[in-house]
């Protein structure tokens, strides 16, 4: 970096000199000898020059700086260091710079960057000049020939080194000041409700083109407004200082200040977003899962998404702007910084995957898995080229561990079903708690169908790659045989088969065949409604399974109705009541008595049976009424007149058809009613 063009340069060598500058005293003696050997007139001119020099005003820092610049340029152009020597006028330059430094040290110190623009320019320009002098000194004074260096030159070299170090210290302080004090507070979204974040569930149902369009919208709206967190003026100053520090050999100091400052910035972001620094061991052994699920995992997901959408692209933008003239340094800093941040995030993910496996953890782990799935494909836009592959690998490993933990937990549903060995039947044939748990679990799993399909398929492919023998139906080219259920669907079907078997065993706990069938119908209906209520789980189970389950329910319904209400219908059978066209009254009385007793008993019992599904409850009542009411109405219509009006009629015909319909509507609400007989007395 050049400070000024050649101007008034008293005593300096021209840029076109073919020999390097020599000692100033030597030059003066040679000139004097030359003029004295010529004419008296020449000698007089030389004497006049000496007098003018003795009485002239000392050169200013600006003037002597110009001579230093000319000296550096001339030596650089010559490219011959055999007769290299630092000129005497450099002493004046060193004196003036040291004087400036002493004023700083003796007073209130150097003004902070930006307070006095002239001071900023002075520091940068002279730091650059001393860096060039240092380069010349290092390049032109060979260590293996120290005897060629005079004591004065060694002293000069030491002074240059000392002043250069002091100037670089000032620059380092200014760089740190700008990095720490000029940072603009970044707006954060601790709740994870950033309007530009991609909702995973919504994204799963979007077309690929829509997803890509949404990503582009993110890039255009977020990165330009929220980051890099410094004004353009500050970034320009940081870049200027960084350039001089790197040029002067202070790359390590500059990079250390930068990376410490940015690490602190990311720590502040983590804290504001609610992400605590926590070790894997603490997550596994100390932190309650409720705390992880409620607070820490949502904060982790939000932090990862905001890093990917805003902060990593912004950090890349900042680093490349500050170190614009040195791509290698920028890439190294960005790679190291981003790796530290990413590893902290991934350690959290691995810790979550290593916690004790339990069913309630599945969906939080899948949320984390999905978040990594979003970030990995855009790694090349977040990290420098040199570290993209490493970052992708690290994130993929963490994603795989979350996936493996998710598979383990999901497959544990099998053991939960097998271990449910209750020996007591559920009262009233109600839906069993195990049925509710499994089906609600699968219903939520339906929201994660795409993710679970991916997790199970990746697991199957790894096992397939590691296996030497593979089932024939899985030996299709390119992976899974599309005509067979997917690995995830296969696992769900296995769970459903186990649940059916478990329910069949629990149904046998009931002594009444009707209640056993009622229990299977009740639970089967709950299962079917849950599957049909989830479009995703309906796809997993398939139309054939749904048709089969519906057919099973109809059979359970028929069996229940046969075991319960066919006995009632037998009481209303007309056969055997008439002999030679005359009603056999004792048999008729017995039929009415049997009907009344049986109906009262069924009502008393089945009002305590439980059907929470209002639609099923209504269907059952309607189907019972459709069978019983017409038969009862027909029976009364034909045989009621057989009894004498009054007490005899009331004794045997206790119910009208409307009463029967009312009592049927009281069935299956799980609330035992008072005996019909007692209510009527």
Secondary structure as GFF3:
##gff-version 3
##sequence-region A 1 681
A	DSSP	alpha_helix	24	36	.	.	.	ID=ss1
A	DSSP	alpha_helix	40	55	.	.	.	ID=ss2
A	DSSP	alpha_helix	61	78	.	.	.	ID=ss3
A	DSSP	alpha_helix	89	106	.	.	.	ID=ss4
A	DSSP	alpha_helix	117	140	.	.	.	ID=ss5
A	DSSP	three_ten_helix	143	148	.	.	.	ID=ss6
A	DSSP	alpha_helix	151	181	.	.	.	ID=ss7
A	DSSP	alpha_helix	200	204	.	.	.	ID=ss8
A	DSSP	alpha_helix	208	221	.	.	.	ID=ss9
A	DSSP	alpha_helix	223	226	.	.	.	ID=ss10
A	DSSP	alpha_helix	232	247	.	.	.	ID=ss11
A	DSSP	alpha_helix	251	272	.	.	.	ID=ss12
A	DSSP	alpha_helix	280	285	.	.	.	ID=ss13
A	DSSP	alpha_helix	289	291	.	.	.	ID=ss14
A	DSSP	pi_helix	292	296	.	.	.	ID=ss15
A	DSSP	alpha_helix	297	306	.	.	.	ID=ss16
A	DSSP	pi_helix	307	311	.	.	.	ID=ss17
A	DSSP	alpha_helix	312	322	.	.	.	ID=ss18
A	DSSP	alpha_helix	327	354	.	.	.	ID=ss19
A	DSSP	three_ten_helix	359	361	.	.	.	ID=ss20
A	DSSP	alpha_helix	362	376	.	.	.	ID=ss21
A	DSSP	alpha_helix	379	382	.	.	.	ID=ss22
A	DSSP	alpha_helix	385	418	.	.	.	ID=ss23
A	DSSP	three_ten_helix	427	429	.	.	.	ID=ss24
A	DSSP	alpha_helix	433	447	.	.	.	ID=ss25
A	DSSP	alpha_helix	449	466	.	.	.	ID=ss26
A	DSSP	three_ten_helix	472	474	.	.	.	ID=ss27
A	DSSP	alpha_helix	487	507	.	.	.	ID=ss28
A	DSSP	alpha_helix	513	533	.	.	.	ID=ss29
A	DSSP	alpha_helix	535	571	.	.	.	ID=ss30
A	DSSP	beta_strand	578	579	.	.	.	ID=ss31
A	DSSP	beta_strand	582	583	.	.	.	ID=ss32
A	DSSP	alpha_helix	585	606	.	.	.	ID=ss33
A	DSSP	alpha_helix	614	639	.	.	.	ID=ss34
A	DSSP	three_ten_helix	640	642	.	.	.	ID=ss35
A	DSSP	alpha_helix	647	652	.	.	.	ID=ss36
A	DSSP	alpha_helix	657	664	.	.	.	ID=ss37
A	DSSP	alpha_helix	676	680	.	.	.	ID=ss38
###
